[in-house]
Amino acid sequence: MVMPDGTVIKQVVQLKPVIDHPRIEVGDFSYYHNFAVLDDYATAIAPYLFPLSPEKLVIGKFVQIAHGVRFITDSANHQTSGFSTYPFSNFMMTAETSREDVMAMFEVANRKGDTRVGNDVWIGMDAVLMPGVTIGDGAIIGSRSVVVKDVEPYTVVGGNPGRKLKSRFSKEVIEALLQIKWWDWPVEKIEENLDAITGGDLGKLLAIEKT
């Protein structure tokens, strides 16, 4: 991130250019802040998502992710149907261990699937998102929340387990914003209309959307 005076804040990075992971998709302008500059941002935000994992982490556009946020994806789960949950195959691999053996490690019961974050979502410091949740567009996840189920668009969630605190806007406004989808506008159009996007005049935003 570059400040108006030219100061570079190295701890804030746009994620798309710094993540090269086959199971992570990141939209334009989504950023992450960490207290220190990192060598591996993919592992920092999704420590249990591996190149061979069957699930994906999909992050939309203009998402704001604070320090300490973790996505706990499906590959973190252990098999629970037997007497022990210990992942023996992870630590007793031999030279004969095949790709199929490795993939079998991920085949646990009750898989939740991909984790998806919508557009223009703000995720507060140290929040944890559990496997398979979907965060709707415009949602806000409070600091240190533990999100265990899907979050509706433009909903504020907090606590452990995370629960709805409020809707950011009325049902009618939310429906209009989901139709407008300003995050899909060309960059030039977004830059020209920042006042409308960050303001509270829906009529103005609707008028721009029609142009």
N, CA and C atoms as a LAMMPS dump frame, in Angstrom:
ITEM: TIMESTEP
0
ITEM: NUMBER OF ATOMS
633
ITEM: BOX BOUNDS ff ff ff
-5.0000000000000000e+02 5.0000000000000000e+02
-5.0000000000000000e+02 5.0000000000000000e+02
-5.0000000000000000e+02 5.0000000000000000e+02
ITEM: ATOMS id mol type element x y z
1 1 1 N 0.843 -1.176 0
2 1 2 C 0 0 0
3 1 3 C 0.889 1.239 0
4 2 1 N 0.57 2.207 -0.861
5 2 2 C 1.342 3.441 -0.964
6 2 3 C 0.485 4.603 -0.482
7 3 1 N 0.999 5.361 0.499
8 3 2 C 0.3 6.508 1.042
9 3 3 C 0.451 7.707 0.102
10 4 1 N -0.392 8.751 0.259
11 4 2 C -0.31 9.917 -0.632
12 4 3 C 1.056 10.592 -0.659
13 5 1 N 1.808 10.481 0.45
14 5 2 C 3.131 11.108 0.473
15 5 3 C 4.222 10.197 -0.097
16 6 1 N 3.822 9.055 -0.601
17 6 2 C 4.79 8.128 -1.184
18 6 3 C 5.293 7.062 -0.239
19 7 1 N 4.917 7.135 1.043
20 7 2 C 5.336 6.116 2.006
21 7 3 C 4.738 4.76 1.643
22 8 1 N 5.584 3.741 1.603
23 8 2 C 5.127 2.398 1.274
24 8 3 C 4.882 1.613 2.564
25 9 1 N 3.675 1.122 2.735
26 9 2 C 3.322 0.281 3.878
27 9 3 C 3.449 -1.169 3.42
28 10 1 N 4.61 -1.771 3.677
29 10 2 C 4.907 -3.095 3.134
30 10 3 C 4.06 -4.202 3.767
31 11 1 N 3.486 -3.922 4.934
32 11 2 C 2.708 -4.965 5.603
33 11 3 C 1.319 -5.136 4.998
34 12 1 N 0.908 -4.213 4.133
35 12 2 C -0.395 -4.311 3.478
36 12 3 C -0.157 -4.651 2.013
37 13 1 N -0.721 -5.775 1.574
38 13 2 C -0.472 -6.222 0.207
39 13 3 C -1.779 -6.603 -0.483
40 14 1 N -1.84 -6.354 -1.774
41 14 2 C -2.908 -6.937 -2.563
42 14 3 C -2.595 -8.425 -2.731
43 15 1 N -3.583 -9.254 -2.475
44 15 2 C -3.338 -10.696 -2.419
45 15 3 C -3.127 -11.348 -3.784
46 16 1 N -3.807 -10.863 -4.783
47 16 2 C -3.727 -11.53 -6.087
48 16 3 C -2.295 -11.632 -6.607
49 17 1 N -1.474 -10.572 -6.503
50 17 2 C -0.104 -10.682 -7.025
51 17 3 C 0.833 -11.526 -6.161
52 18 1 N 0.493 -11.733 -4.879
53 18 2 C 1.451 -12.408 -3.992
54 18 3 C 1.069 -13.854 -3.687
55 19 1 N -0.065 -14.309 -4.196
56 19 2 C -0.475 -15.694 -3.949
57 19 3 C -0.424 -16.485 -5.242
58 20 1 N 0.358 -17.544 -5.216
59 20 2 C 0.45 -18.477 -6.331
60 20 3 C 0.179 -19.87 -5.781
61 21 1 N -1.096 -20.192 -5.698
62 21 2 C -1.526 -21.449 -5.086
63 21 3 C -2.635 -22.035 -5.952
64 22 1 N -2.53 -23.315 -6.33
65 22 2 C -3.513 -23.889 -7.256
66 22 3 C -4.92 -24.008 -6.692
67 23 1 N -5.077 -23.886 -5.381
68 23 2 C -6.399 -24.041 -4.776
69 23 3 C -6.946 -22.736 -4.189
70 24 1 N -6.313 -21.615 -4.503
71 24 2 C -6.781 -20.321 -4.018
72 24 3 C -7.03 -19.397 -5.199
73 25 1 N -8.216 -18.799 -5.232
74 25 2 C -8.561 -17.803 -6.24
75 25 3 C -8.851 -16.48 -5.531
76 26 1 N -8.256 -15.399 -6.027
77 26 2 C -8.423 -14.091 -5.392
78 26 3 C -8.831 -13.066 -6.437
79 27 1 N -9.85 -12.268 -6.114
80 27 2 C -10.298 -11.221 -7.019
81 27 3 C -9.433 -9.977 -6.936
82 28 1 N -9.634 -9.083 -7.885
83 28 2 C -8.855 -7.856 -7.957
84 28 3 C -9.074 -6.969 -6.733
85 29 1 N -8.007 -6.328 -6.301
86 29 2 C -7.996 -5.301 -5.258
87 29 3 C -8.247 -5.825 -3.842
88 30 1 N -8.381 -7.115 -3.67
89 30 2 C -8.516 -7.655 -2.316
90 30 3 C -7.167 -7.605 -1.618
91 31 1 N -7.158 -7.157 -0.367
92 31 2 C -5.878 -6.975 0.32
93 31 3 C -5.859 -7.635 1.692
94 32 1 N -4.637 -7.792 2.184
95 32 2 C -4.407 -8.418 3.487
96 32 3 C -3.369 -7.603 4.244
97 33 1 N -3.622 -7.389 5.525
98 33 2 C -2.65 -6.704 6.374
99 33 3 C -2.121 -7.665 7.421
100 34 1 N -0.814 -7.751 7.52
101 34 2 C -0.169 -8.532 8.565
102 34 3 C 0.806 -7.617 9.297
103 35 1 N 1.071 -7.887 10.559
104 35 2 C 1.985 -7.025 11.311
105 35 3 C 3.412 -7.09 10.785
106 36 1 N 3.729 -8.149 10.055
107 36 2 C 5.076 -8.298 9.489
108 36 3 C 4.961 -8.669 8.026
109 37 1 N 5.983 -8.356 7.252
110 37 2 C 6.037 -8.775 5.859
111 37 3 C 6.27 -10.288 5.819
112 38 1 N 5.532 -10.986 4.976
113 38 2 C 5.578 -12.443 4.947
114 38 3 C 6.206 -12.961 3.656
115 39 1 N 6.729 -14.172 3.738
116 39 2 C 7.241 -14.841 2.549
117 39 3 C 6.157 -15.667 1.858
118 40 1 N 5.163 -16.117 2.631
119 40 2 C 4.152 -17.029 2.091
120 40 3 C 2.778 -16.605 2.605
121 41 1 N 2.079 -15.838 1.804
122 41 2 C 0.774 -15.323 2.224
123 41 3 C -0.308 -16.396 2.14
124 42 1 N -0.173 -17.323 1.21
125 42 2 C -1.169 -18.382 1.094
126 42 3 C -1.224 -19.221 2.363
127 43 1 N -0.051 -19.613 2.868
128 43 2 C -0.006 -20.417 4.087
129 43 3 C -0.463 -19.616 5.295
130 44 1 N -0.203 -18.321 5.294
131 44 2 C -0.615 -17.487 6.43
132 44 3 C -2.125 -17.447 6.58
133 45 1 N -2.849 -17.316 5.468
134 45 2 C -4.297 -17.175 5.582
135 45 3 C -5.033 -18.511 5.521
136 46 1 N -4.429 -19.51 4.883
137 46 2 C -5.084 -20.822 4.759
138 46 3 C -4.058 -21.919 5.021
139 47 1 N -3.671 -22.118 6.293
140 47 2 C -2.541 -23.005 6.611
141 47 3 C -2.763 -24.476 6.301
142 48 1 N -4.01 -24.903 6.145
143 48 2 C -4.273 -26.321 5.911
144 48 3 C -4.775 -26.604 4.495
145 49 1 N -4.607 -25.626 3.618
146 49 2 C -4.992 -25.821 2.223
147 49 3 C -3.731 -26.146 1.428
148 50 1 N -3.685 -27.348 0.884
149 50 2 C -2.49 -27.846 0.214
150 50 3 C -2.711 -27.929 -1.295
151 51 1 N -1.641 -27.964 -2.075
152 51 2 C -1.812 -28.069 -3.525
153 51 3 C -2.669 -29.25 -3.971
154 52 1 N -2.639 -30.356 -3.214
155 52 2 C -3.442 -31.531 -3.566
156 52 3 C -4.812 -31.554 -2.899
157 53 1 N -5.14 -30.552 -2.132
158 53 2 C -6.445 -30.511 -1.463
159 53 3 C -7.572 -30.489 -2.487
160 54 1 N -8.655 -31.183 -2.219
161 54 2 C -9.78 -31.173 -3.166
162 54 3 C -10.6 -29.892 -3.121
163 55 1 N -10.568 -29.181 -1.997
164 55 2 C -11.367 -27.965 -1.858
165 55 3 C -10.581 -26.738 -2.311
166 56 1 N -11.311 -25.634 -2.467
167 56 2 C -10.705 -24.367 -2.861
168 56 3 C -11.09 -23.271 -1.87
169 57 1 N -10.278 -22.231 -1.857
170 57 2 C -10.615 -20.987 -1.177
171 57 3 C -10.802 -19.94 -2.266
172 58 1 N -11.992 -19.378 -2.342
173 58 2 C -12.31 -18.389 -3.369
174 58 3 C -12.635 -17.058 -2.688
175 59 1 N -11.842 -16.043 -2.993
176 59 2 C -12 -14.719 -2.393
177 59 3 C -12.383 -13.744 -3.498
178 60 1 N -13.443 -12.979 -3.287
179 60 2 C -13.932 -12.058 -4.303
180 60 3 C -13.095 -10.801 -4.441
181 61 1 N -13.684 -9.794 -5.055
182 61 2 C -13.005 -8.527 -5.305
183 61 3 C -13.193 -7.568 -4.121
184 62 1 N -12.22 -6.701 -3.928
185 62 2 C -12.293 -5.626 -2.933
186 62 3 C -12.526 -6.149 -1.514
187 63 1 N -11.998 -7.326 -1.21
188 63 2 C -12.122 -7.903 0.129
189 63 3 C -10.999 -7.358 1.007
190 64 1 N -11.328 -7.045 2.257
191 64 2 C -10.372 -6.464 3.199
192 64 3 C -10.153 -7.454 4.333
193 65 1 N -8.933 -7.963 4.453
194 65 2 C -8.632 -9.018 5.417
195 65 3 C -7.583 -8.511 6.398
196 66 1 N -7.912 -8.545 7.674
197 66 2 C -7.029 -8.012 8.707
198 66 3 C -6.048 -9.066 9.219
199 67 1 N -5.09 -8.589 9.982
200 67 2 C -4.059 -9.442 10.572
201 67 3 C -4.668 -10.623 11.333
202 68 1 N -4.074 -11.791 11.157
203 68 2 C -4.457 -12.952 11.95
204 68 3 C -5.658 -13.718 11.461
205 69 1 N -6.303 -13.262 10.39
206 69 2 C -7.449 -13.998 9.863
207 69 3 C -6.978 -15.35 9.342
208 70 1 N -7.735 -16.401 9.643
209 70 2 C -7.407 -17.749 9.189
210 70 3 C -8.631 -18.405 8.561
211 71 1 N -8.4 -19.02 7.416
212 71 2 C -9.412 -19.845 6.777
213 71 3 C -9.055 -21.303 7.073
214 72 1 N -9.869 -21.96 7.89
215 72 2 C -9.642 -23.365 8.221
216 72 3 C -10.43 -24.187 7.208
217 73 1 N -9.738 -24.716 6.212
218 73 2 C -10.405 -25.408 5.117
219 73 3 C -10.565 -26.898 5.42
220 74 1 N -11.272 -27.573 4.522
221 74 2 C -11.631 -28.976 4.744
222 74 3 C -10.435 -29.882 5.017
223 75 1 N -9.308 -29.588 4.401
224 75 2 C -8.156 -30.476 4.56
225 75 3 C -7.572 -30.449 5.96
226 76 1 N -8.075 -29.572 6.813
227 76 2 C -7.658 -29.567 8.216
228 76 3 C -8.352 -30.659 9.016
229 77 1 N -9.449 -31.21 8.465
230 77 2 C -10.246 -32.174 9.218
231 77 3 C -9.568 -33.531 9.324
232 78 1 N -9.847 -34.22 10.413
233 78 2 C -9.36 -35.584 10.638
234 78 3 C -10.539 -36.551 10.547
235 79 1 N -10.226 -37.762 10.177
236 79 2 C -11.253 -38.803 10.163
237 79 3 C -11.687 -39.099 11.595
238 80 1 N -12.99 -39.129 11.828
239 80 2 C -13.49 -39.315 13.195
240 80 3 C -14.314 -40.589 13.36
241 81 1 N -14.396 -41.404 12.318
242 81 2 C -15.257 -42.59 12.399
243 81 3 C -14.606 -43.745 13.146
244 82 1 N -13.272 -43.736 13.285
245 82 2 C -12.577 -44.812 13.98
246 82 3 C -12.311 -44.476 15.438
247 83 1 N -11.533 -45.325 16.093
248 83 2 C -11.239 -45.125 17.506
249 83 3 C -10.23 -44.01 17.735
250 84 1 N -9.387 -43.746 16.751
251 84 2 C -8.386 -42.689 16.881
252 84 3 C -8.558 -41.668 15.76
253 85 1 N -8.319 -40.395 16.075
254 85 2 C -8.348 -39.338 15.064
255 85 3 C -6.951 -39.002 14.562
256 86 1 N -5.926 -39.718 15.03
257 86 2 C -4.55 -39.406 14.653
258 86 3 C -4.324 -39.707 13.171
259 87 1 N -3.709 -38.778 12.421
260 87 2 C -3.478 -38.993 10.985
261 87 3 C -2.212 -39.816 10.741
262 88 1 N -2.272 -41.103 11.023
263 88 2 C -1.099 -41.958 10.918
264 88 3 C -0.439 -41.887 9.55
265 89 1 N -1.233 -41.851 8.492
266 89 2 C -0.667 -41.884 7.145
267 89 3 C 0.197 -40.67 6.854
268 90 1 N -0.072 -39.551 7.516
269 90 2 C 0.739 -38.345 7.298
270 90 3 C 2.163 -38.529 7.801
271 91 1 N 2.33 -39.296 8.854
272 91 2 C 3.625 -39.371 9.516
273 91 3 C 4.302 -40.735 9.381
274 92 1 N 3.668 -41.634 8.658
275 92 2 C 4.256 -42.947 8.445
276 92 3 C 4.341 -43.269 6.966
277 93 1 N 4.554 -42.226 6.166
278 93 2 C 4.66 -42.418 4.727
279 93 3 C 5.979 -43.102 4.38
280 94 1 N 5.929 -43.945 3.378
281 94 2 C 7.117 -44.663 2.921
282 94 3 C 7.413 -44.283 1.478
283 95 1 N 8.501 -44.817 0.964
284 95 2 C 8.872 -44.547 -0.428
285 95 3 C 7.823 -45.077 -1.397
286 96 1 N 7.037 -46.066 -0.942
287 96 2 C 6.029 -46.668 -1.813
288 96 3 C 4.692 -45.935 -1.76
289 97 1 N 4.593 -44.919 -0.9
290 97 2 C 3.338 -44.182 -0.782
291 97 3 C 3.001 -43.525 -2.117
292 98 1 N 1.81 -43.762 -2.62
293 98 2 C 1.408 -43.271 -3.931
294 98 3 C 0.602 -41.984 -3.808
295 99 1 N 0.368 -41.335 -4.946
296 99 2 C -0.487 -40.156 -4.978
297 99 3 C -1.878 -40.506 -4.459
298 100 1 N -2.343 -41.696 -4.808
299 100 2 C -3.66 -42.127 -4.339
300 100 3 C -3.701 -42.221 -2.819
301 101 1 N -2.605 -42.695 -2.22
302 101 2 C -2.538 -42.771 -0.761
303 101 3 C -2.624 -41.381 -0.141
304 102 1 N -1.922 -40.444 -0.776
305 102 2 C -1.941 -39.071 -0.27
306 102 3 C -3.338 -38.478 -0.404
307 103 1 N -3.964 -38.68 -1.561
308 103 2 C -5.308 -38.139 -1.763
309 103 3 C -6.302 -38.756 -0.791
310 104 1 N -6.078 -40.01 -0.414
311 104 2 C -6.983 -40.679 0.521
312 104 3 C -6.987 -40.01 1.888
313 105 1 N -5.891 -39.328 2.209
314 105 2 C -5.827 -38.628 3.493
315 105 3 C -6.918 -37.561 3.595
316 106 1 N -7.292 -37.012 2.439
317 106 2 C -8.263 -35.921 2.438
318 106 3 C -9.707 -36.416 2.432
319 107 1 N -9.881 -37.722 2.278
320 107 2 C -11.232 -38.26 2.18
321 107 3 C -11.8 -38.52 3.579
322 108 1 N -12.264 -37.477 4.188
323 108 2 C -12.86 -37.603 5.513
324 108 3 C -14.367 -37.412 5.398
325 109 1 N -15.06 -37.893 6.394
326 109 2 C -16.519 -37.805 6.372
327 109 3 C -16.993 -36.365 6.529
328 110 1 N -18.197 -36.116 6.027
329 110 2 C -18.868 -34.822 6.204
330 110 3 C -18.056 -33.653 5.644
331 111 1 N -17.544 -33.818 4.443
332 111 2 C -16.802 -32.735 3.816
333 111 3 C -17.708 -31.528 3.605
334 112 1 N -17.145 -30.356 3.79
335 112 2 C -17.903 -29.11 3.669
336 112 3 C -17.708 -28.427 2.322
337 113 1 N -16.661 -28.808 1.59
338 113 2 C -16.445 -28.222 0.273
339 113 3 C -15.686 -26.905 0.308
340 114 1 N -15.843 -26.141 -0.756
341 114 2 C -15.097 -24.898 -0.911
342 114 3 C -15.522 -23.837 0.099
343 115 1 N -14.579 -22.984 0.44
344 115 2 C -14.865 -21.793 1.253
345 115 3 C -14.905 -20.598 0.309
346 116 1 N -15.954 -19.806 0.393
347 116 2 C -16.13 -18.701 -0.547
348 116 3 C -16.404 -17.383 0.191
349 117 1 N -15.692 -16.361 -0.227
350 117 2 C -15.876 -15.016 0.315
351 117 3 C -16.339 -14.127 -0.822
352 118 1 N -17.435 -13.42 -0.625
353 118 2 C -17.984 -12.558 -1.664
354 118 3 C -17.149 -11.317 -1.908
355 119 1 N -17.746 -10.317 -2.497
356 119 2 C -17.076 -9.074 -2.837
357 119 3 C -17.328 -8.007 -1.779
358 120 1 N -16.358 -7.112 -1.608
359 120 2 C -16.487 -6 -0.666
360 120 3 C -16.799 -6.485 0.747
361 121 1 N -16.141 -7.56 1.15
362 121 2 C -16.299 -8.125 2.495
363 121 3 C -15.148 -7.637 3.362
364 122 1 N -15.452 -7.28 4.603
365 122 2 C -14.439 -6.843 5.568
366 122 3 C -14.358 -7.902 6.662
367 123 1 N -13.167 -8.495 6.834
368 123 2 C -12.957 -9.541 7.844
369 123 3 C -11.987 -9.004 8.879
370 124 1 N -12.45 -8.873 10.125
371 124 2 C -11.677 -8.253 11.194
372 124 3 C -10.562 -9.127 11.74
373 125 1 N -9.695 -8.514 12.513
374 125 2 C -8.486 -9.143 13.029
375 125 3 C -8.768 -10.433 13.799
376 126 1 N -7.979 -11.46 13.487
377 126 2 C -8.001 -12.75 14.174
378 126 3 C -9.303 -13.528 14.003
379 127 1 N -10.113 -13.15 13.039
380 127 2 C -11.314 -13.943 12.765
381 127 3 C -10.916 -15.29 12.176
382 128 1 N -11.726 -16.298 12.45
383 128 2 C -11.492 -17.649 11.935
384 128 3 C -12.735 -18.084 11.166
385 129 1 N -12.524 -18.514 9.934
386 129 2 C -13.626 -18.998 9.106
387 129 3 C -13.462 -20.492 8.92
388 130 1 N -14.461 -21.239 9.33
389 130 2 C -14.395 -22.692 9.335
390 130 3 C -14.738 -23.271 7.958
391 131 1 N -14.469 -24.563 7.754
392 131 2 C -14.589 -25.146 6.416
393 131 3 C -15.961 -24.967 5.777
394 132 1 N -15.907 -24.638 4.491
395 132 2 C -17.113 -24.66 3.673
396 132 3 C -18.073 -23.512 3.822
397 133 1 N -17.73 -22.48 4.58
398 133 2 C -18.668 -21.37 4.741
399 133 3 C -18.643 -20.479 3.504
400 134 1 N -19.758 -19.813 3.276
401 134 2 C -19.868 -18.813 2.228
402 134 3 C -20.217 -17.482 2.878
403 135 1 N -19.413 -16.465 2.582
404 135 2 C -19.636 -15.124 3.123
405 135 3 C -20.211 -14.265 2.007
406 136 1 N -21.399 -13.728 2.209
407 136 2 C -22.067 -12.956 1.178
408 136 3 C -21.42 -11.605 0.923
409 137 1 N -21.713 -11.037 -0.228
410 137 2 C -21.191 -9.726 -0.589
411 137 3 C -21.513 -8.694 0.487
412 138 1 N -20.55 -7.805 0.744
413 138 2 C -20.787 -6.692 1.638
414 138 3 C -20.869 -7.021 3.114
415 139 1 N -20.599 -8.264 3.486
416 139 2 C -20.685 -8.656 4.9
417 139 3 C -19.497 -8.112 5.682
418 140 1 N -19.66 -8.019 6.99
419 140 2 C -18.592 -7.618 7.906
420 140 3 C -18.455 -8.7 8.97
421 141 1 N -17.252 -9.217 9.133
422 141 2 C -16.975 -10.244 10.14
423 141 3 C -16.155 -9.597 11.247
424 142 1 N -16.7 -9.553 12.447
425 142 2 C -16.044 -8.878 13.564
426 142 3 C -14.757 -9.556 13.998
427 143 1 N -13.888 -8.786 14.635
428 143 2 C -12.61 -9.31 15.126
429 143 3 C -12.816 -10.501 16.049
430 144 1 N -11.995 -11.522 15.857
431 144 2 C -11.979 -12.741 16.659
432 144 3 C -13.273 -13.538 16.604
433 145 1 N -14.064 -13.292 15.592
434 145 2 C -15.252 -14.115 15.377
435 145 3 C -14.833 -15.485 14.869
436 146 1 N -15.656 -16.482 15.146
437 146 2 C -15.463 -17.824 14.592
438 146 3 C -16.71 -18.129 13.767
439 147 1 N -16.535 -18.11 12.465
440 147 2 C -17.674 -18.257 11.555
441 147 3 C -17.844 -19.727 11.207
442 148 1 N -18.96 -20.29 11.604
443 148 2 C -19.192 -21.728 11.413
444 148 3 C -20.317 -22.01 10.42
445 149 1 N -20.991 -20.975 9.945
446 149 2 C -22.052 -21.179 8.962
447 149 3 C -22.09 -19.984 8.017
448 150 1 N -22.849 -20.145 6.937
449 150 2 C -22.9 -19.116 5.904
450 150 3 C -23.387 -17.788 6.47
451 151 1 N -22.888 -16.714 5.865
452 151 2 C -23.26 -15.356 6.265
453 151 3 C -23.966 -14.684 5.1
454 152 1 N -25.143 -14.153 5.345
455 152 2 C -25.919 -13.497 4.297
456 152 3 C -25.247 -12.188 3.868
457 153 1 N -25.506 -11.745 2.629
458 153 2 C -24.928 -10.482 2.165
459 153 3 C -25.276 -9.305 3.082
460 154 1 N -24.328 -8.409 3.231
461 154 2 C -24.491 -7.176 4.009
462 154 3 C -24.96 -7.435 5.44
463 155 1 N -24.442 -8.511 6.024
464 155 2 C -24.729 -8.858 7.406
465 155 3 C -23.484 -8.652 8.256
466 156 1 N -23.66 -8.135 9.462
467 156 2 C -22.57 -7.987 10.419
468 156 3 C -22.624 -9.178 11.374
469 157 1 N -21.493 -9.889 11.481
470 157 2 C -21.416 -11.093 12.309
471 157 3 C -20.33 -10.912 13.358
472 158 1 N -20.573 -11.4 14.575
473 158 2 C -19.56 -11.345 15.622
474 158 3 C -19.738 -12.473 16.614
475 159 1 N -18.674 -12.768 17.356
476 159 2 C -18.751 -13.741 18.44
477 159 3 C -18.25 -15.119 18.068
478 160 1 N -18.303 -16.008 19.081
479 160 2 C -17.882 -17.397 18.922
480 160 3 C -18.919 -18.3 19.589
481 161 1 N -19.689 -19.052 18.803
482 161 2 C -19.687 -19.041 17.334
483 161 3 C -20.287 -17.752 16.786
484 162 1 N -19.887 -17.399 15.574
485 162 2 C -20.362 -16.159 14.985
486 162 3 C -21.877 -16.143 14.828
487 163 1 N -22.471 -15.03 15.166
488 163 2 C -23.921 -14.887 15.01
489 163 3 C -24.22 -13.526 14.398
490 164 1 N -25.363 -13.432 13.785
491 164 2 C -25.773 -12.18 13.163
492 164 3 C -26.013 -11.114 14.216
493 165 1 N -25.352 -9.976 14.064
494 165 2 C -25.582 -8.843 14.95
495 165 3 C -26.606 -7.882 14.362
496 166 1 N -26.524 -7.687 13.054
497 166 2 C -27.486 -6.823 12.381
498 166 3 C -27.271 -6.903 10.873
499 167 1 N -28.263 -6.414 10.141
500 167 2 C -28.089 -6.182 8.711
501 167 3 C -27.597 -4.76 8.524
502 168 1 N -26.717 -4.56 7.588
503 168 2 C -26.163 -3.227 7.383
504 168 3 C -27.199 -2.273 6.795
505 169 1 N -28.108 -2.787 5.978
506 169 2 C -29.102 -1.953 5.309
507 169 3 C -30.438 -2.682 5.284
508 170 1 N -31.457 -2.004 4.806
509 170 2 C -32.775 -2.629 4.681
510 170 3 C -32.746 -3.687 3.581
511 171 1 N -33.746 -4.547 3.598
512 171 2 C -33.844 -5.61 2.601
513 171 3 C -33.873 -5.036 1.192
514 172 1 N -34.598 -3.934 1.016
515 172 2 C -34.729 -3.343 -0.306
516 172 3 C -33.39 -2.786 -0.809
517 173 1 N -32.644 -2.151 0.084
518 173 2 C -31.345 -1.6 -0.292
519 173 3 C -30.367 -2.72 -0.626
520 174 1 N -30.377 -3.775 0.185
521 174 2 C -29.48 -4.903 -0.064
522 174 3 C -29.777 -5.529 -1.422
523 175 1 N -31.05 -5.718 -1.737
524 175 2 C -31.413 -6.291 -3.025
525 175 3 C -30.932 -5.412 -4.173
526 176 1 N -31.038 -4.104 -4.005
527 176 2 C -30.578 -3.178 -5.047
528 176 3 C -29.068 -3.251 -5.214
529 177 1 N -28.338 -3.287 -4.101
530 177 2 C -26.877 -3.35 -4.169
531 177 3 C -26.406 -4.644 -4.836
532 178 1 N -27.111 -5.727 -4.573
533 178 2 C -26.738 -7 -5.189
534 178 3 C -27.058 -7.023 -6.677
535 179 1 N -27.98 -6.179 -7.101
536 179 2 C -28.26 -6.038 -8.522
537 179 3 C -27.231 -5.134 -9.2
538 180 1 N -26.834 -4.075 -8.5
539 180 2 C -25.883 -3.116 -9.067
540 180 3 C -24.502 -3.75 -9.251
541 181 1 N -24.023 -4.456 -8.241
542 181 2 C -22.7 -5.106 -8.288
543 181 3 C -21.617 -4.136 -8.763
544 182 1 N -21.459 -3.044 -8.044
545 182 2 C -20.496 -2.024 -8.473
546 182 3 C -19.09 -2.597 -8.627
547 183 1 N -18.758 -3.645 -7.899
548 183 2 C -17.408 -4.23 -7.958
549 183 3 C -17.094 -4.836 -9.324
550 184 1 N -18.133 -5.061 -10.13
551 184 2 C -17.913 -5.58 -11.478
552 184 3 C -17.814 -4.471 -12.523
553 185 1 N -17.98 -3.222 -12.108
554 185 2 C -17.832 -2.122 -13.049
555 185 3 C -16.381 -2.032 -13.528
556 186 1 N -16.156 -1.436 -14.683
557 186 2 C -14.774 -1.152 -15.094
558 186 3 C -14.082 -0.272 -14.051
559 187 1 N -12.789 -0.445 -13.904
560 187 2 C -12.043 0.312 -12.9
561 187 3 C -12.239 1.812 -13.072
562 188 1 N -12.261 2.273 -14.299
563 188 2 C -12.419 3.704 -14.561
564 188 3 C -13.761 4.216 -14.027
565 189 1 N -14.801 3.431 -14.194
566 189 2 C -16.126 3.824 -13.707
567 189 3 C -16.154 3.852 -12.178
568 190 1 N -15.485 2.887 -11.559
569 190 2 C -15.408 2.869 -10.094
570 190 3 C -14.688 4.115 -9.594
571 191 1 N -13.543 4.427 -10.197
572 191 2 C -12.756 5.583 -9.761
573 191 3 C -13.516 6.885 -9.931
574 192 1 N -14.317 6.981 -10.976
575 192 2 C -15.079 8.205 -11.238
576 192 3 C -16.247 8.384 -10.279
577 193 1 N -16.645 7.316 -9.6
578 193 2 C -17.868 7.364 -8.786
579 193 3 C -17.645 6.88 -7.355
580 194 1 N -16.465 7.136 -6.827
581 194 2 C -16.168 6.692 -5.469
582 194 3 C -17.103 7.319 -4.437
583 195 1 N -17.483 8.572 -4.642
584 195 2 C -18.379 9.232 -3.682
585 195 3 C -19.708 8.494 -3.575
586 196 1 N -20.217 8.03 -4.696
587 196 2 C -21.494 7.306 -4.681
588 196 3 C -21.341 5.927 -4.067
589 197 1 N -20.22 5.27 -4.352
590 197 2 C -19.992 3.919 -3.822
591 197 3 C -19.796 3.945 -2.317
592 198 1 N -19.078 4.937 -1.82
593 198 2 C -18.812 5.018 -0.376
594 198 3 C -19.87 5.814 0.365
595 199 1 N -20.783 6.434 -0.36
596 199 2 C -21.837 7.229 0.273
597 199 3 C -23.079 6.416 0.549
598 200 1 N -24.156 7.101 0.882
599 200 2 C -25.393 6.426 1.251
600 200 3 C -26.576 6.807 0.388
601 201 1 N -26.309 7.351 -0.813
602 201 2 C -27.382 7.78 -1.703
603 201 3 C -27.628 6.7 -2.743
604 202 1 N -28.59 5.817 -2.479
605 202 2 C -28.865 4.703 -3.383
606 202 3 C -29.353 5.194 -4.742
607 203 1 N -30.162 6.242 -4.746
608 203 2 C -30.667 6.777 -6.002
609 203 3 C -29.535 7.193 -6.926
610 204 1 N -28.532 7.829 -6.362
611 204 2 C -27.379 8.261 -7.154
612 204 3 C -26.632 7.058 -7.72
613 205 1 N -26.479 6.038 -6.9
614 205 2 C -25.776 4.847 -7.345
615 205 3 C -26.562 4.132 -8.442
616 206 1 N -27.885 4.078 -8.3
617 206 2 C -28.717 3.445 -9.319
618 206 3 C -28.633 4.199 -10.634
619 207 1 N -28.604 5.53 -10.562
620 207 2 C -28.518 6.341 -11.769
621 207 3 C -27.207 6.09 -12.502
622 208 1 N -26.134 5.968 -11.741
623 208 2 C -24.82 5.713 -12.344
624 208 3 C -24.797 4.326 -12.972
625 209 1 N -25.399 3.368 -12.282
626 209 2 C -25.384 1.993 -12.76
627 209 3 C -26.055 1.877 -14.131
628 210 1 N -27.006 2.742 -14.407
629 210 2 C -27.739 2.679 -15.675
630 210 3 C -27.01 3.351 -16.817
631 211 1 N -25.945 4.086 -16.492
632 211 2 C -25.214 4.801 -17.555
633 211 3 C -24.214 3.899 -18.243
